[in-house]
Amino acid sequence: MSLFRKPAVQSASLTHVGRVRDHNEDACGAFDELQLWLVTDGLGGHAAGEVASALAMEAIPAAMREGQTLEAAIETAHCRISEAPAQGQGRPGMGCTVVALQLDGPHYRIAWVGDSRVYRWDGALHQETKDHSYVQRLIDASVITPEEARRHPQRNMITQALGGLDLGDLKVDSVMGPRNPGDLFLLCSDGLTGEVTDNQIAELLTEPRSLQEKADALVQAVLDQGGSDNITVVLVEILN
């Protein structure tokens, strides 16, 4: 049996309501004993999105502490959100996106539902997730370019979310790879990527600042662009 010590990591986060919305439906969490980081984003325009985000933030680590895999824990959160209105929590139809990073032995594992993202920075910026969205389907079909997708009138339409779907229709995607010292992971809601380009993100991550200062700078870049949505960023750096 091979034993792997937990990697030394540092993390930083910031969530902000933005300049337009009157409340924040995003949430983020760090669960050190699980080597797990999460970002959830309540569905904009749907009732009780913040309740769905909070339920996912609670249900995923709880399920993993009981021995479930990351992907199974996300499915458990989906069921929890779907059942909550009948138990007096939230409202029917509520939902959220989720993106998760888990450090698993010598590897990282990323799982997601919706259009919140994870990027990995190792001197270059790599998008590790692929949006569950209408415009991503158009990109995959070569109907539009990624640049056109940023301006598409239906760019906020997602095709997968926790809650509001039958479990059999839910698709939890995941990827994994080797973790390396110096890797920096960015988890974010679409409040960041909807207003800040990948090039801008890369520029901000290269600046000689502390991890918290980088998180702050990413959010400030969105606010400078208008801050039309809630914004959440989590940065996780592998030290060794």
RAMO-V407930 format. One record per pair of residues at least 24 apart in sequence whose ideal C-beta (glycine too) atoms are under 7 Angstrom apart, sorted by sequence separation. I is the first residue (numbers start at 1). J is the second residue. If there is no record, write none. Layout:
# RAMO-V407930
I/J  I/J
This chain:
# RAMO-V407930
25/49  74/98  133/157  211/235  25/50  36/61  55/80  56/81  133/158  134/159  196/221  11/37  24/50  27/53  55/81  74/100  132/158  133/159  192/218  196/222  211/237  23/50  26/53  27/54  34/61  132/159  195/222  25/53  29/57  36/64  132/160  6/35  52/81  55/84  196/225  27/57  31/61  34/64  70/100  99/129  192/222  195/225  191/222  195/226  70/102  195/228  194/229  74/111  51/89  52/90  191/229  51/90  70/109  74/113  190/229  191/230  192/231  56/96  60/100  71/111  191/231  70/111  189/230  191/232  192/233  48/90  52/94  56/98  189/231  48/91  51/94  52/95  53/96  115/158  130/173  189/232  47/91  52/96  114/158  188/232  49/94  188/233  47/93  48/94  114/160  46/93  47/94  49/96  113/160  114/161  128/175  186/233  187/234  46/94  113/161  46/95  113/162  186/235  184/235  185/236  43/95  43/96  184/237  42/96  41/96  183/238  40/96  41/97  182/238  40/97  113/170  181/238  40/98  122/180  180/238  181/239  113/172  179/238  181/240  38/98  39/99  122/182  97/158  111/172  112/173  122/183  38/100  111/173  111/174  120/183  121/184  36/100  37/101  97/161  98/162  110/174  96/161  109/174  110/175  120/185  121/186  36/102  95/161  96/162  35/102  95/162  96/163  109/176  118/185  119/186  35/103  95/163  108/176  118/186  94/163  95/164  107/176  108/177  118/187  107/177  93/164  107/178  108/179  117/188  106/178  107/179  116/188  41/114  106/179  116/189  125/198  116/190  41/116  115/190  103/179  117/193  125/201  39/116  125/202  81/162  82/163  81/163  119/201  78/162  101/185  121/205  77/162  78/163  101/187  79/167  99/187  78/167  75/167  78/170  9/103  75/170  7/103  75/172  74/172  4/105  71/172  4/106  71/174  56/162  52/162  52/163  44/156  43/161  101/236  39/187  41/189  39/188  41/190  37/187  39/189  26/189  26/191  7/179  18/191  44/229  39/232  39/234  37/234  12/211  37/236  12/212  10/211  14/215  13/215  14/216  12/215  16/219  19/223  26/230  28/232  14/219  25/230  24/230  26/232  28/234  19/226  20/227  19/227  20/228  21/229  18/227  21/230  18/228  18/229  18/230  17/230  18/231  16/230  16/231  15/231  15/232  14/233  13/233  13/234  11/234  12/235  11/235  11/236  9/236  10/237  9/237  9/238  10/239  9/239  7/238  8/239  8/240  7/240
